[in-house]
């Protein structure tokens, strides 16, 4: 057998993930992690549930004040999440 060009393992894994549905699931898990980091310890205590489905981020909150604040600044919040992930994964935010 003749040796071919060597490639970085990270590049090979990224190519594999791009061609499968696994990438979308991994990105959605990253969104959940970044939401908790962005809200911090104080804001995270009011989160009941965080979901990402089809580019929509669903936040279920127990605090009406936090719900209203996130609703009013939803575009900035979406932008912050997407910047931290490095891709436009979240297009819409629904606060419940």
C-alpha positions as CSV (number, residue, x, y, z in Angstrom):
1,X,0.0,0.0,0.0
2,X,1.2,3.4,-0.8
3,X,0.9,6.1,1.8
4,X,-1.3,9.1,1.0
5,X,-1.4,12.6,2.3
6,X,-1.6,12.8,6.1
7,X,-4.5,14.7,7.6
8,X,-5.2,16.1,11.0
9,X,-7.6,14.0,13.0
10,X,-9.7,17.1,13.9
11,X,-10.2,17.9,10.3
12,X,-11.3,14.3,9.5
13,X,-13.8,14.4,12.4
14,X,-15.2,17.8,11.3
15,X,-15.7,16.5,7.8
16,X,-17.5,13.4,9.2
17,X,-19.8,15.5,11.4
18,X,-20.7,17.9,8.6
19,X,-22.0,15.0,6.6
20,X,-24.1,13.5,9.3
21,X,-27.0,14.6,11.6
22,X,-24.7,14.4,14.6
23,X,-23.4,17.9,14.0
24,X,-26.8,19.5,14.6
25,X,-27.3,17.6,17.9
26,X,-23.8,18.6,19.1
27,X,-24.5,22.3,18.2
28,X,-27.8,22.1,20.2
29,X,-26.0,20.7,23.2
30,X,-23.5,23.5,22.9
31,X,-26.3,26.1,22.9
32,X,-27.7,24.7,26.2
33,X,-24.2,24.9,27.8
34,X,-23.7,28.5,26.5
35,X,-27.1,29.6,27.8
36,X,-26.2,28.5,31.3
37,X,-22.8,30.2,31.0
38,X,-24.4,33.4,29.7
39,X,-27.0,33.7,32.3
40,X,-24.6,32.9,35.1
41,X,-25.3,31.3,38.4
42,X,-27.9,33.9,39.4
43,X,-30.0,33.7,36.2
44,X,-29.6,29.9,35.8
45,X,-31.4,29.2,39.1
46,X,-34.6,30.4,37.4
47,X,-34.3,28.1,34.4
48,X,-36.6,25.1,34.4
49,X,-35.9,23.8,31.0
50,X,-33.8,24.7,27.9
51,X,-34.5,23.2,24.5
52,X,-33.3,23.8,21.0
53,X,-35.5,22.6,18.1
54,X,-35.2,23.6,14.5
55,X,-33.2,26.7,15.3
56,X,-35.6,27.9,18.0
57,X,-34.3,28.3,21.5
58,X,-37.0,27.6,24.1
59,X,-36.3,28.9,27.7
60,X,-38.8,27.9,30.4
61,X,-38.3,30.3,33.3
62,X,-39.8,30.6,36.8
63,X,-39.1,34.3,37.1
64,X,-41.4,36.8,35.4
65,X,-38.9,39.6,35.6
66,X,-36.2,37.5,33.9
67,X,-38.7,36.3,31.3
68,X,-39.5,39.9,30.5
69,X,-35.9,41.0,30.4
70,X,-34.9,38.2,28.1
71,X,-37.9,38.9,25.8
72,X,-37.0,42.5,25.5
73,X,-33.3,41.8,24.7
74,X,-33.8,38.6,22.8
75,X,-32.0,39.7,19.6
76,X,-28.8,40.6,21.6
77,X,-29.1,37.3,23.5
78,X,-29.4,35.3,20.3
79,X,-26.4,37.1,18.9
80,X,-24.3,36.5,22.0
81,X,-25.2,32.8,21.9
82,X,-24.3,32.4,18.2
83,X,-21.1,34.4,18.6
84,X,-19.9,32.1,21.4
85,X,-20.7,29.0,19.3
86,X,-19.2,30.4,16.2
87,X,-22.2,29.6,14.0
88,X,-25.7,30.8,13.5
89,X,-27.5,27.9,15.3
90,X,-30.2,29.9,17.0
91,X,-32.5,32.0,14.8
92,X,-35.4,32.6,17.3
93,X,-35.9,32.8,21.0
94,X,-39.1,31.8,22.8
95,X,-39.3,32.6,26.5
96,X,-42.0,30.8,28.5
